[in-house]
Amino acid sequence: MKLEIGIDLGTTNTVVSFLKNGALEQLKFRNKDNLPSTMLFVDQKVTIGDIAKRKSALYPKNYIKSSKTFMGDASKSWDVEGEIFTPTDVATEILKEIKKNIKKYDSNITEVNAVITVPAYFTSTQIDETKKAGEAAGFTIKRIITEPVAAAIAYGIDDQVDQTLFIVDIGGGTFDTSILEVKGSNFNTLAVDGDSKLGGDDFDNHILEALLKFIRKDQGVNLSSYEKSDLDEDEYRKAYQALVNKAEEVKIELSEFESASIEIANLFSGYNLSMSMTRDEFEQISSISIEKIKRTIQKTMSDNSFSPKDIDKVVLVGGSSKIPVVREFVSELFDKQPYSDKPLDKLVAMGAAILAHQSETVQSKIEISDIISHSLGIEMVNSRFSPILEKNSKYPVSKSQMYTTVSDFQTHLDVNVFEGEDEDEVTNNSFYGGFTLSNIEHSYAGTPQIEVTFEFDINRILKVTAKDLNTNSNHSENIDIDKTQKKNITPEQQPFDIALVIDVSYSMNGYPLQKAKEACQSMVSDMIDLNVHRIGLVEFESYASTLSYLTQDQHRLNEAISSLCCKGGTNIRDGLRVAEEELFKTREKTNKELVILVTDGGSAEAPAIRQAEKMKLSGMKVVTIGVGHGVNERLLRNIATPDDYYQIDTVDKLQEIFHRISCSLQAI
C-alpha cells in the first residue's frame, strides 16, 4: 500500500499532512498534530520530538534543536557521546521518526511518496541536503517545493480565481517573502526574498536575554556562559536549558495575551525565578528582528516594482507570523487584513500534501513555475563572481558558460561554484562546491574552449556537464561536485629564478632595443609575480655584464632595463656564462632556474652549445627567442631545452612571447 504525504520539515516543528477520504489530515505524534524538530541522544539511543524536548533540561549536552538553521553548513556538527551528527543527520532522524509514526498509523503502508518543503530563500546546497535526508530516511522524494508555494496552493487551489498573493512566512529559523501569481491551478512565483537566519528562534533569544539580564540584576549571577556563572557545569547547563524552553513558551503566550507570568522553581542553588513580561516589553526587546522583517517585506515590493494595490491577498504562514506586531504592520502596509483563517502552522504541509495527491484531488494538474532565489555562478581568478544562473530565473533551467586555461599546457581546470549576488567579492557569497575538469586540450593558455553547462531540474538539484569545443569531446556527462573543500583555482606557482639575457649588439640599436626594453618592463611589471619569483638582467654583446642580480625589487629591475644600450658584437656563450656564474651563485634550493635569451643574430656555435649543455645538465631551463630572419636557428634550437625555442619575425611580438612564457611557469 502506498501513501502520498506532504512534509513541512520545520526548524521548530515538523508537520505531515495527507489525504484521507477527500479531506486533509495531519499525522499524529503522541496525539499531537506536530512533531518538535528536536533530538536527544542518550546512551547511544536517539529520541525525537516531545520526549526529547522534555528531557532536554536533564540532558542539555545531549540535546539538539533548530538544526535546520545550519542545513547545508559543512562546518557545523554536534559531538554527542562521541557520535558526530551533522544537520543532515538530525533531519534524517526526524524524518525516520515520521516513518515510524506512519507505520503506527497503518502497518499496511509499504511505500511513502513525499513532497518536502523548504524555505524559498534556501540555497541549492540546503535543498540538496534536505533531499538527501529524505532519501536516507526511506522516503521516495516526489518533489521539493518552497514553503510559500505550498502555502499558496493551500490557499489558492480552492478559490479557482486569478489572483496575486503575497506570502509572509516566519518559521522557527527562517523568514521568507514571496509574490505569487495564481491562475486556476497554475502557481507562478514572481519574486522571493528573505533571511535564512531569521525566525522564531531570534524572538526566543530576545526573551532569553531579558531573563538573563533580570537574573544578573536580581541575584548577581551571570548565566550567559558557564565560565561566567560560577556554577557547577551540570547545574549551569540545566538552568540555561530551562530558560531556553521558558523563553519559547513566553513568546507563544504573548502572541495571545497582553502579558505573561514567568515562574521557574529551583532554577539553580535554590533560586526561584519569578517575573513578568508585557507584550509591549517583548516588542521593544525584539525591535531589531521586527525591523528586519518590516524592511524585507517592503524591499520585496519595491525591488520588484509592486505596490500594495497589486496584491489581492496577503497570507501569513508559520508560527511566528502570529506575533501581533507583525500582523499589524502587514495590515497597515497592504491596507487589508492578512488571511490567517487556516492553521498557520499546518498550511505549508497541507499545500505539499495537495500537490502530492494532485492526481486525485484536482481535475487539472497543478503547474508550478518557481524561480531561483540566489544567483549561481563561478569564482574568477581575481576573486570576482560571475553568475551563470541568475536570481529570479525560472527553473527548470539550463545555461552555459565558456571557460579556458590560465597556463600553457594546463592539464586540468579547477572551478568553484558559489551562490549569491556579490560580483565583486566571491567570498561574500555561499560556497556550493567545486569540481575539476581533466583531460583538457593540451595547448597554450587561453586556447582551450570548454563549455560548462549548469542545469537545474524542478527540484533545484544542480547537474554540471562539460564539453571541449575544440576537440568535440565530452569530458564528463555528470561532473562530481565536491561540497567539502574549495578548489585552488589559481595554480600554486613554483618559485623561479629568472635570468633575462638580452642581446645589445649594434644590430639591436634603435627601435629593436626600445621594443625589447618595453617587453622586459612589461614582464617585470605585469606578467611575473615578484612576490613569488626573482628576476635578474644580463646584457651581452662582444662581452657580457650583469645589470641586476636576482631580485624582487621592481624599481631596481626597471632601472636596470632602462640602462640597456647597444655596443659591440654578439657573444651568446658569454651571455649564458655570466647568467650562470653571476646570477645563479645566489641560487635558492627551492627555486627552479630559467634563462630567457633574446637575440637577433648568431655567434660561434660550439662554445655556446657547450655552455648551454652544462647549464641544462644542472637542471636549468633555457628558452631562446630569435628575432628576425638573420638569426642562427639551428644554434638557438640546440641551446634551448626541448620545445623552448621561439622564432618571431619582428621584435614587436616579443611581449607576446614573454606573456606566453610567464603563463607557462604555472604549468612547468
Order of alpha helices (4+ residues) and beta strands (2+ residues): beta-beta-beta-beta-beta-beta-alpha-beta-beta-beta-alpha-beta-alpha-beta-alpha-beta-beta-beta-alpha-alpha-alpha-beta-beta-alpha-alpha-beta-alpha-alpha-alpha-beta-beta-beta-beta-beta-beta-beta-beta-beta-beta-beta-alpha-beta-beta-alpha-alpha-beta-alpha-beta-alpha-beta-alpha
